[in-house]
Amino acid sequence: MKTFYPKDLSPVEVQTLLQGVVAPRPIAFASTVDKAGNVNLSPFSFFNMFSSNPPILIFSPSRRVRDNTTKHTLDNVLEVPEVVIHIVGFDRVEQLSLASTEYPKGVNEFEKAGLTPVASTLVAPPRVKEAAVAMECKVIEVKPLGTGGGAGNLVICEVIAMHFDDSIFDEKGTIDPVRLNPVARLGGSWYSRITSDSLFQIPKPLTTLGIGVDQIPMEIRSSPVLTGNNLGRLGNVEHFPTVADLEEFSKSEEVQDMRKRFKNDPESWMDHLHRWAKEELEAGEVNKAWKILLQRQ
């Protein structure tokens, strides 16, 4: 285990370490204007949502580490406190990256990146026509976090209009992450994207309490077969199977066959139980997995 203390590192070293591990980070593709009407478009991965009522997004244009100068986006929102935050899909990530080039003030990144500006409905900065999501925001506060190179500036934005392309919704009217296909930032030059293979769901009770891993019997918790994820799923049930359920399950053909096969081999009995339970857990059959794990020879 390596230990680092920020006070002993340069700002560049701290930034490199943090960006490498706080990942993936969603990207705010932000369009702004200055008081003269000059448009700027730039991506920021120090970004997330922080409230839904009111709807608040925050992104942070940091001061440049190398020379402590500020970015045009920060200068613009201080002059005109409005911004449009876009979510861009994989099909536009190269254009998004190109827009991050540090062009001189007054250069229009829409033109440089080959993107189309369209008028917003409530704010001055234009929207990116090609983006599947555009959120018009008023800037309610800009909070500096420091004065040195690398210091962030929290641009706290209230969403006042949202534009979502029809293509990102599924048949139920829910946003489909695969159709949205957002890109995210990691450290260095690395990005990531959403694919159907990379997605998974975890059931999370909202109004009930799981028993917790601490209530799982030790012979199960110390299993060399079951993973931390398996134990977390087991601990996410409200209660153990009833005695009647266990007795009924013990009469099943699979259990009876295992009892015969491993009558004099308790170690193999336990190993096979845990492997069977693991298969059921990964198939989403949590209750069945519990019935398997609580069987006795």
C-alpha positions in Angstrom: 0.0 0.0 0.0 1.5 3.3 -1.1 0.7 6.4 1.0 0.8 10.0 -0.3 0.4 13.3 1.5 -0.8 16.1 -0.8 1.4 18.6 1.1 4.5 16.7 -0.1 3.4 16.6 -3.7 3.2 19.1 -6.5 -0.3 20.2 -7.7 0.3 18.2 -10.9 1.1 15.0 -9.0 -2.0 15.4 -6.8 -4.2 16.1 -9.8 -2.8 13.0 -11.6 -3.4 10.7 -8.7 -7.0 12.0 -8.0 -8.0 11.9 -11.6 -6.7 8.4 -11.9 -8.9 7.0 -9.1 -12.0 9.3 -8.9 -13.3 7.7 -12.1 -15.2 7.4 -14.3 -16.4 11.0 -14.1 -19.4 12.3 -16.1 -18.6 15.1 -18.5 -20.4 18.4 -18.7 -20.1 19.8 -22.2 -20.8 23.5 -21.3 -21.6 26.3 -23.6 -21.4 29.9 -22.3 -21.2 33.4 -23.6 -19.4 36.6 -22.5 -21.0 40.0 -22.2 -20.0 40.8 -25.8 -21.8 37.6 -27.0 -18.7 35.6 -27.8 -19.6 31.8 -27.5 -17.4 29.2 -25.7 -17.9 25.5 -25.7 -15.8 23.3 -23.5 -15.9 19.9 -21.6 -15.5 19.5 -17.8 -15.2 16.2 -16.0 -15.3 17.8 -12.5 -19.1 17.5 -12.7 -22.2 16.0 -11.2 -25.8 16.5 -10.0 -26.4 17.5 -6.4 -30.1 18.1 -6.0 -33.4 17.4 -7.8 -35.5 19.9 -5.9 -34.3 22.4 -6.9 -32.5 20.7 -9.8 -28.8 21.6 -9.2 -25.8 20.7 -11.3 -22.2 21.7 -10.4 -19.2 21.7 -12.5 -15.7 23.1 -11.8 -13.5 24.9 -14.2 -10.2 24.7 -12.4 -7.4 27.3 -12.6 -4.7 26.0 -14.9 -2.0 24.2 -13.0 0.9 25.4 -15.2 0.3 29.2 -15.0 -2.7 29.7 -12.6 -4.7 31.4 -15.4 -8.5 31.0 -15.6 -10.5 29.3 -18.3 -12.9 31.2 -20.7 -15.9 29.3 -19.3 -15.2 30.6 -15.8 -14.7 34.1 -17.1 -17.9 33.9 -19.1 -20.2 32.7 -16.3 -18.9 35.5 -14.1 -20.0 38.0 -16.8 -23.2 36.2 -18.0 -24.4 33.8 -15.3 -26.0 31.3 -17.6 -24.8 28.0 -19.1 -26.1 25.1 -21.2 -24.8 21.7 -20.0 -24.9 18.9 -22.5 -24.4 15.2 -22.2 -22.6 13.8 -25.2 -22.6 10.3 -26.5 -19.7 8.2 -27.8 -20.5 9.2 -31.4 -19.3 12.7 -30.6 -16.5 12.2 -28.1 -13.7 13.2 -30.6 -15.5 16.5 -31.3 -15.9 17.0 -27.5 -12.2 16.4 -27.0 -11.4 18.8 -29.8 -13.5 21.5 -28.2 -11.2 21.3 -25.1 -8.3 22.8 -27.1 -7.2 26.1 -25.6 -8.1 28.4 -28.4 -7.7 32.1 -27.9 -10.6 34.1 -26.6 -13.2 34.9 -29.2 -12.6 31.6 -31.2 -15.9 29.7 -31.5 -15.4 26.1 -30.5 -18.7 25.2 -32.1 -17.0 25.9 -35.4 -13.7 24.3 -34.5 -15.4 21.1 -33.4 -17.9 21.0 -36.3 -20.9 21.3 -34.1 -24.1 23.2 -34.7 -25.4 25.9 -32.4 -29.1 26.3 -32.0 -30.9 29.0 -29.9 -31.8 28.0 -26.3 -35.3 28.8 -25.0 -34.5 30.6 -21.7 -30.8 31.4 -21.7 -28.3 33.3 -23.9 -25.7 30.5 -24.6 -26.7 28.3 -27.6 -27.3 24.6 -27.4 -25.4 21.9 -29.3 -27.8 20.5 -31.9 -26.1 17.2 -32.1 -26.2 16.5 -28.3 -28.9 14.1 -27.1 -29.3 16.1 -23.8 -29.1 19.8 -23.3 -29.9 21.4 -19.9 -30.3 25.2 -19.8 -29.2 26.6 -16.5 -28.9 29.8 -14.6 -25.8 30.1 -12.5 -26.7 30.8 -8.9 -23.2 30.9 -7.4 -19.6 30.6 -8.3 -17.6 29.4 -5.4 -13.8 29.6 -5.6 -12.0 26.8 -3.8 -8.5 28.4 -3.8 -6.3 30.9 -5.6 -3.4 28.7 -6.7 -3.0 26.7 -9.9 -5.3 23.7 -9.9 -7.8 25.3 -7.6 -11.4 24.6 -8.6 -14.3 27.0 -9.0 -17.7 25.4 -8.3 -20.2 26.7 -10.8 -23.5 26.0 -9.1 -26.3 25.8 -11.7 -30.0 25.5 -11.4 -31.6 23.7 -14.4 -34.5 25.7 -15.8 -35.1 23.8 -19.1 -34.2 20.3 -20.2 -34.1 19.0 -23.8 -33.9 15.2 -24.3 -33.8 13.6 -27.7 -36.6 11.0 -28.3 -34.0 8.4 -29.2 -32.7 8.0 -25.7 -36.0 6.7 -24.2 -37.0 3.1 -24.2 -40.5 1.7 -24.8 -41.5 2.5 -21.2 -40.5 6.1 -21.5 -37.4 5.6 -19.3 -34.0 6.8 -20.3 -32.0 3.9 -21.7 -28.3 4.1 -20.7 -27.2 2.2 -23.8 -29.2 4.5 -26.1 -27.9 7.5 -24.3 -24.4 6.0 -24.7 -22.6 8.6 -22.5 -18.8 8.9 -22.3 -17.0 9.5 -19.0 -13.5 10.6 -18.1 -10.8 8.7 -16.3 -7.1 9.6 -15.7 -4.6 10.7 -18.4 -6.1 10.3 -21.9 -8.5 7.6 -20.9 -12.3 7.7 -21.4 -15.0 5.1 -20.9 -18.4 4.4 -22.3 -21.6 2.5 -21.6 -22.2 -0.7 -23.4 -24.8 -3.4 -22.8 -22.0 -5.8 -21.7 -20.8 -3.3 -19.0 -24.2 -2.7 -17.5 -25.6 -4.6 -14.5 -28.4 -4.0 -11.9 -28.3 -4.4 -8.2 -31.6 -4.6 -6.2 -31.6 -2.0 -3.5 -34.4 -1.9 -0.9 -35.7 1.6 -0.3 -38.2 1.0 2.5 -36.9 -2.2 4.0 -33.8 -3.2 5.9 -31.5 -6.0 4.8 -30.2 -8.3 7.5 -26.6 -7.3 6.7 -23.4 -9.4 6.2 -22.8 -9.5 9.9 -25.9 -11.7 10.4 -24.7 -14.3 7.8 -23.4 -17.5 9.6 -19.6 -17.6 9.8 -19.3 -20.8 7.8 -20.9 -18.9 4.9 -19.1 -15.6 5.4 -15.7 -17.3 5.4 -16.5 -19.3 2.3 -13.6 -19.5 -0.2 -16.2 -19.8 -3.0 -18.4 -16.9 -2.3 -17.2 -13.4 -3.2 -17.8 -10.1 -1.4 -20.5 -9.3 -4.0 -22.2 -12.6 -3.2 -22.2 -11.9 0.5 -23.6 -8.4 -0.1 -26.4 -9.8 -2.1 -27.1 -12.4 0.6 -27.2 -9.6 3.3 -29.7 -7.7 1.2 -32.7 -9.9 2.3 -35.1 -9.0 5.0 -35.1 -12.4 6.7 -33.9 -15.9 6.4 -36.0 -18.6 4.8 -38.5 -20.2 7.3 -37.9 -23.7 8.8 -40.8 -24.9 6.7 -39.2 -23.6 3.5 -35.9 -25.2 4.3 -37.6 -28.5 5.1 -39.5 -28.4 1.9 -36.4 -27.6 -0.2 -34.4 -30.4 1.5 -36.8 -32.9 -0.1 -35.9 -31.7 -3.6 -34.2 -34.2 -5.9 -31.0 -32.1 -6.2 -30.5 -31.9 -2.4 -31.3 -35.6 -1.9 -28.8 -36.5 -4.6 -26.1 -34.4 -3.1 -26.6 -35.9 0.3 -26.1 -39.4 -1.1 -23.0 -38.3 -3.1 -21.3 -36.6 -0.2 -22.6 -38.7 2.7 -19.1 -39.2 4.1 -17.4 -36.1 2.7 -18.5 -33.0 4.5 -15.9 -30.8 2.9 -17.1 -31.6 -0.7 -20.7 -31.3 0.5 -20.0 -27.7 1.7 -18.0 -26.8 -1.4 -20.7 -28.0 -3.8 -23.4 -26.2 -1.8 -21.5 -23.0 -2.0 -20.8 -23.3 -5.7 -24.5 -24.1 -6.4 -25.6 -21.1 -4.3 -23.1 -18.9 -6.1 -24.6 -19.9 -9.5 -28.1 -19.1 -8.2 -27.0 -15.7 -6.7 -25.5 -14.7 -10.1 -28.7 -15.7 -11.7 -30.6 -13.4 -9.3 -32.2 -16.3 -7.3 -31.3 -15.0 -3.8 -34.0 -16.9 -1.8 -33.0 -20.1 -3.5 -29.4 -19.5 -2.7 -30.2 -19.0 1.0 -32.2 -22.3 1.0 -29.2 -24.1 -0.5 -26.7 -22.6 1.9 -28.7 -23.4 5.0 -29.0 -27.1 4.1 -27.5 -29.6 6.5 -26.1 -33.1 5.8 
